Amino acid sequence: MRIIEHHIGSPSGRIRSGLALHYPGFCIPDDLHARFASAADVPETFFSLSMDVGARFATDALGLDPYAAIVAYDRDVLITHGSEDPLVGLAYSQRAARSPATPRHPSAPPTDLTNSSQLDGAITSPGAIKHPTERGPMDIKDVKRVTIAGCGTEGSQIASMVAYKGFETTVWLRSEGSIERARPRLASVKKQIVGVLEAWKTDPSAYCRGLSDERDLAPEQIDELIAQTEERLPKIHLTTSLEEAFGEADVVIECINEDPAQKTDLYEKIAPVMPEHTVLLTDSSTFLPSTFADATGRPDRYLTLHFANQIWRNNLTELMRHDRTSDESFALAEQFSHAIGMIPLKLNKEQPGYILNTLLIPWFRAALQLVATGVSDPATVDLCWELDTGATKDQTPFRKLDKVGLPLAMHIMGMQPGADDPATVNGQIVALLKGYVEAGKTGIAVGEGFYRYDENGNVIE
């Protein structure tokens, strides 16, 4: 074996200096070699084995999971890795050499880490071990931490349902001002969920599929769901830090504005921060995933997971892959949908508007046209739909628009041909929506849109 000067990453992400034991046949990239004047310049001297060697040693000699950043010998021996560090290093301090500790793992034999012959004997077939960044596809049981980028109408609902189902949930926002605006949205969603659960105790028709797989629950069982809501939703963590939000995320759901420049900018910023295994999902309601696949830096782990509105009730997701999305990522997105109470609907190919918006946007446009051109008013249009189709009140066009949020509706309608010309129907629709938005009447999330709402999301007649 030969000794080279090198650096390794610690579990905390800090760079630790030291010496690396490099075995023939295992290449450490030249650009990772770091020069130090002397190993004595650092408090402790660390030794690391190159990727496959270190992993095999951790498995065979210590009986440890080589992919875990753990302390094995009373904080003296560390199995270290990082998403940007191609080494799984067995780091060994001089303190351990002076006073070897007893291995924690019951199956780990006592090994003299200063004896190179024992190290050689512990390494049998290192080629079988993979680096964490090359590990097999994730299963849903591996998903613990979920980050939502953005907290508008849908972002707040998605974050709330992810937290409701027990995942560690973080919301990333651009500024402290955005965080302050997000808090009342999240509070509104929590009130709506609790309101639905309370109503369900006396009214079976209030049951929402996303909140429980079981339709027939006793009041005390529903009380447990209410307690779960009150416990879990306040734990949603809001942050402006990219590292804090994305550095350990297993799944990321992007819900920012439908602006291609903003999306591209976000993807490029978080690409070097996210772990290699992270699956990145977009809730975009208008763009195809292939548009941004290259910007993500992980085209095989990127696809669309599009939600409806009031997702605890309308619990569907549309899964749309692009031509480079891996089967494993597509399968994980399907598993994740089930895990957060959604019903996944798989698209076989890219389709602008997906299934839902291909149906929904023309419906919205027709309703808005009737009002924008003076033919009728929102309440009458909704009543017509309700009486003729048998839809419930909350499934009528303008009630649905209030749930979607009028800023998003204005953005979508603003993309229609002629939307910038006030003489066209599309221009009149945008002008109608703009009037409400500028007046602060942006929808149910703020208590008023086309209708006024109480704190539980019920229309004030």
Summary of the structure (lengths in Angstrom):
residues: 461
radius of gyration: 27.1
end to end distance: 81.4
largest distance: 88.6
contacts: 1483
relative contact order: 0.08
helix: 43%
strand: 17%
